[in-house]
Amino acid sequence: MAKRAEQKPAALFWQAFIKACGYASSVLVLIIVIFLFREGAGLFSSPAIEKNLVAAVHPSNPVSRLSEADLHALLQQKISRWSELGGPDVAVELLHINNLEKQLTQYGVLPAKAKPEAVLGARYEGLAPVLDSLLERHPGLLLIVQPRFIPSSARRVEVGTLSLGGFLAGRSWEPTRSPAPLFGALPLLWGTVLVTLGALLLALLLGPAVALYMAELAPAALYRWLKPAIELLAGIPSVVFGFIGLVVLVPNIREVFGLSSGSTVLAGCVLLAVIALPTIISVSEDALRAVPRSLKEASMGMGATHWQTMMRVLVPHSLPGILAAVLLGVGRIVGETMAVLMVTGNTPQMAGLDFLASVRTMSAAIAAEMGEAPQGGLHYKSLFAVGCLLFLLTFLLNLIGQLLIFKRRKSR
């Protein structure tokens, strides 16, 4: 029995180095995922009110807790009496940090056109006694101010945490709304799905067809120019595509459809399809060229035409590779940020199936808002929660694609 050859120290070193790189990469990816979900999950353990604000009511009011839905219903005046929440039958009067001066003027505490500092002090040190007297005269008051302004006679009310259901099903995305932001991610999710499906449909109509043409039908002289041109398109930064879409595509859509703005879902679909096409074409062509030549020759030898050979031999045999190309294209589409931010209007709204409406995708929301979100605040955590949702959507799409590829290979 032949002895096993001893490996040289250099080979052992490189093996250990490759293993270490693999382990380090896996751990790094795991740490990033854990950090993403930890920051995003923090949104659902935070009160549904701005940081450093508390709620308080008259001491005779038995309401001790306001859920997220209750708080927003009160702020939107959908609940007008405390009896609807189990409290006394008195009208709800809101007094929060945003309408403080207006309300105090209406109550006669501040003279008209007077500066608040002249009555309440330079640091509003006189606000707590003023609110104390207002509570005595108006038992239906709901105070939402900073803790140092809450009078000693008032009773604080616990504000419920943000819910996962409200985040996923909420139809309003207003993270800077005060004093209680709205974090409904459904418009962002729908905008992402709508733009992705539209772009994917366009890319699927063109990508595999162009790949089949390049692999089987294109003349050699044309192929020598076409192949490098497509690979060059794949290397162009997406922001360049976004700029071209902004100055060429958006104005043309506005003129053709008679819109006030051409920044629409349609513009995003067309632009993202163009961005994804080079990847889909290149990988699909490689899959088509990887089909053994013997299969083609056997098909042609049995009397099949070139077209029949392409449709019934080449395409079915290379379908797993084409699906892999589509998956790569979907990953490029879903994760695209700057290009889609520039041409879709960046408006967080439910557009239905209207491809001429403006939307905002999840990746665009993160890019546009992360710079203005205070670290550790509700807005900051909500964007990480959107990132988690985007991660799960991408993972789900890849999982479905891998299952389709596995099923296809198993059936062969």
N, C-alpha and C positions, 0 to 999 in steps of 0.2 A: 504494500500500500504506500502510495507516494506521500511524502511528508508535505505538510502544508507550509507554503513559503512564508517566511517571516517578513512582516511589513517593516519598511524603513521608518526611522523616526520622523522624517518629513511627512510621510503619508499619514502616520498616526496623529501628527500635529494638525494637519488639515482636516482629518476626520473629526477630531475633537472640536476644532474651530467651527466647522459646519454645523455640528450638533448644537454647540453653544449658541450660534446665531439663530438656529431654528427654535430652541427653547426660549431665548430672549424675545424673539418676535412674537411667539405665542403668548408669553406672559405680558408683553407690552399691549397687545391687542386686548387681552382679558382685562388689564388695568383700565384701559380707555373705556371699555364697555361698562365696567363697574362704576367708574367715575361718572359717565354719562347718565346711567340710570339712578345713581345715588342723588345727583343734583336734580334730576327731573322729578324723582319721587318726593323730594322736599316740598314741592308745590302743594301736595295733597295733605301735608301736615301743618300747613300755614293757615292762619285765620283769613277769611275772605274780606280783608280790609287792609288798607295801606299800613305799612310798617310805621310804628310810633304813633298810631291812632287807636283810641279805645272808644267804646260806646257806653253811654250811661243814660238812665231814665230817672223819673221821680221815684222816691223811696216807696210810695204807695203802689207803684205799678208792679204786679207780680211777675211780669215777663222777665225771665232770667237768662234766656238764651235765644239767639237769633241764628237760624240756619243761613247758609249761603243764599238759598232761594228767598227766604224771608227778608233778608237785608236788601237784596236787589229789588224786591217788590216794594219795599218801603221807599227806597230811593227813587224808584220810577213812579211812585204814587199809585201803584196798583192796590196797595193796602192803605186805606185812609183812616181806619179806626183801630184802636188797640184791642177791641173786643174780638177782632178777627184772628188775633194771636193768643187769645185767652186772657187778655188784660182788661182794664176798665173800659166802659163805653164812652170814651172820649176821643176826639180827633187827634191824629198823629201830626205833630209839628216838628219838622226837621230843622235842625240847626247844626250844620257841619262846617268844616274848616273852609270850604269853598264859598259858601254863601253867608259867612259869618257877619261881615260888615253890612251886607244888605239886610239881613234879618235883624240885626241889632238896631239898624236905622228904622225899620218898620215897627219894632217894639218901642221905639222912642228912647232907647238908651243912647244912641249916637245922634246928635243933631245933623240935619241935612247938610251936606257938603263939608262936614267937619272931618278933620284927620283923626283916625282911630287912636293914634298915639297920644293925642291931646287929652283924651278921656280915659283910655285904658292903661296908659303908661308906655314908655319907650319899649319895654319888653313884655307888654300885655300883662303886667303883674296884677292889674285890677280886673282882669277878665273873670277870674273864678268867683269873686263876690257878685259880679253882675249876673253870671249864669245862675248863681244860687238864688238870687231874688227872682229871676225869670222862672225858675222851676217852681217856686212857691205860687206864682200867679198862673203858670201854664203847666198843669200836671201831665199833659200829653206830649211834652217835649222829648225828643230823642237827640241827645248830644253825641256828636262824633268829632272829637277834638283830641288834642294831645293830652296825655295823662296829667300834666301839671296844671291844666286849666279846669279839670273836673272838680266841682265844689264838693266839700266834705259831706253835704247833705244828700248828694246824688248816689245812686246805686249802680255800680257797673254791671253791664250785661255782657255775657260771654258770646263771642261771635264764632260761629261754626267754621270748620275748615273747608277749603275748596274740595269738591268731590271729583272723582275720576269720571263719573257719568256726565257731570256738567261740563267737564273739559272736552270729552269726546263728542257730546251731542249738542253743546252750546253753539248757537248760530251767530254770536257776536264776538268779535275779537277787538277789544278795546283795552289793551294792557296799561295804558296811561290814564285811564278814566279815574277820577278821584271823587269820593274817597274809597270806593270799592271797584277795582278793575274787573273787566269781563274777559275771561279766558276761554272762549268757545272756539275750539280748534277745528270744528267741522268745516267752516269756509276754507281754511288752509288745506285741509285734507281733500276736500272736493276739488279745489283748484288744482292740486297736484295730480289727482286721478284724472281729471278732465284733460289737462294738458298732456299728461303721459300717454293716455289712450289715443288721443288724436295724433300725437307725434309717432307713436308706435304703428298706428294704422298706415300712415304715409310711408314710414320707413319700410314696413313689411311689403308694401306694394312695389317699392322700387329696389330695395337692397338685394334680396335674393335674385331678382331678375337681372340686375346689372352684374352680379357675381357669376351667374350662369352664362351670360353673354361673354364676359371676359374669359371664363374658363374654357368655353367651347366654340364660340362663334366669332370672336373678335379677330381681325387680321393681325398678324404678328407685328406689322409696322405700327398699327394703332395701339396695340397692347403695350408696346414699349413706352408710349407716351401716357397712356391712360393709367397704368399701374402706379408709377411714381406720383402722378397728379393726385390720385385718391389717397395715397399714403401721406402726401404733403398736407392734404386737407385735415387728416386725422391729427396732425401736430400743431395746427393753428390754435392759439388760445381762444377759449370760448368768448372772452370779452370782445375780441375782434369780430366774431360772428354777431354778438349783441349790438355792437356799434353799427355794423352793416345793416342789421335788421331795423335798428332805430331810424336810420337815415334813408333807407330804401323800402323795406317791407312795410313798416308802419304807415308812412304817408300814402302808399299805394292802396293799402287796405282801407284807409280812411276815405280816399277818393272813390274807389270802386263801389263800396257799400254805402256811401253817403253818411258816414259816422262823424260825430264830433271829435272822436279820438280813435286812432287806429291801433292803440295798444290793447290788444284783445287776446282771447284764448287762441283764436286762429293764428295770430302772429306767432305766439309761443309754440304752437304745434308745428308750423312750417319750419321755424328756425331750429327747434330741437330735432326735428326729423333730419334736417341738413347736417346737424352736428353729429347725430348718431349714424348716419349713412356710411361714412368711411370705415368705421369699425365693423359694421355689419357686412359690408361688401368684402373687405379684406379677409375676415375670418371665414365667411361663407365660401369665398373662392378657394381658400386653402383646403377647406373640407371637400369641395368638389374635385379638386386636383388630386386629393389623397385617395380617391376611389381607384382600386386596382385596374390597370389597363386590360387585364384579362376579362373582366366583366364586360367592359365595353365591346371588346372584340367578339366575345361569345354572343352578345346581343345582336351585333351587326351580322355575325355569321349565320344566325338563325333567320335572317331576313328582315329584321327590324330596321326602320328608318332612323336617321340621326335624331330626329325629334322624339321618336318613341323611346330611343335609348336614353336620351336626356331625362324624359319625364318619368320613365318606368324603372330605370336602373340607377342613373347618377343621383337624381334628387332623393329617392327613398334611401339609398345607401348612405348618403351624406347628411341625412336629416338631423342626426344628433349634433353634428358640427354646426349646422345652420341654426339649430335651436340655441346652441351655446353662443353663437354670434348674436342672436337676438337678445339673449340674456345680458351680454356685455353692452349692447345698445340700450337696453332698458335701464341698466345701472347708470349709464352716462346721462340718460334723460332725467331720471328721478333725482339724481344728485346735482344736476346742473343748477347753478345759482345766478351768476352775474348776467348771463344772456337772457334768461327768463325774467329776471328782475327788470331788465331794460325794456322789454317789449310787451309785457302782459298787463301793464297798467298799475300793478302793485296795489290792488284794492281788495281787501278781505271781505268778500261778499259771496252769498250763495247764488251762483250764476245759472243753476239748473243745467240744461243742455244747450244753452245759448253760447255758441262759439264766437259771437261778436261782442261779448261782454268782457269787462276787465276782471281779473282775479289776482290773487296772490298765492303763490305756492309756499310749502313749508320751508324749503331751503331759502327762498327769497325773504321770507319773514325773519329767519335767523340772521341772514346777512344784513338786512336793513335795520334791524332793531337791536342787535347785540351790543353795538357801540354805545347806545344810549341807555342801556339797562344797568342800573346800579347793582354791583356785585352783591349777591346774597338776598336781593329783594324778590318780590313776587314776579316782576317782569323777567328778571334774570332766570329764575327757576322755571317759569313758563316756557321760555325758549329752549331750555334743556329738555323739558317734557315734549316739546315739538320735535326736538332732535331724536328722542327715544321713539316717538311715533314714526318718524321718517326711517329710522333704523329698522323697526319692526316691519314696515311696509316693504323695504328693500329686501329684507331677509325672507319675507313671505313670497315675494315674486321669484327670488332665486330658488327657494325651496320647491315651488311649483314647477319651475323650469327643470330642475334636477330630477324631480319625480317623472316628468314627461320623458326626459332623456333616458332614464333608467328603464322606464316601461317600454320605450321604443327598442332599446338594445336587448331587453329580455325577450321581446316578441320575435326578434330576428332569428 
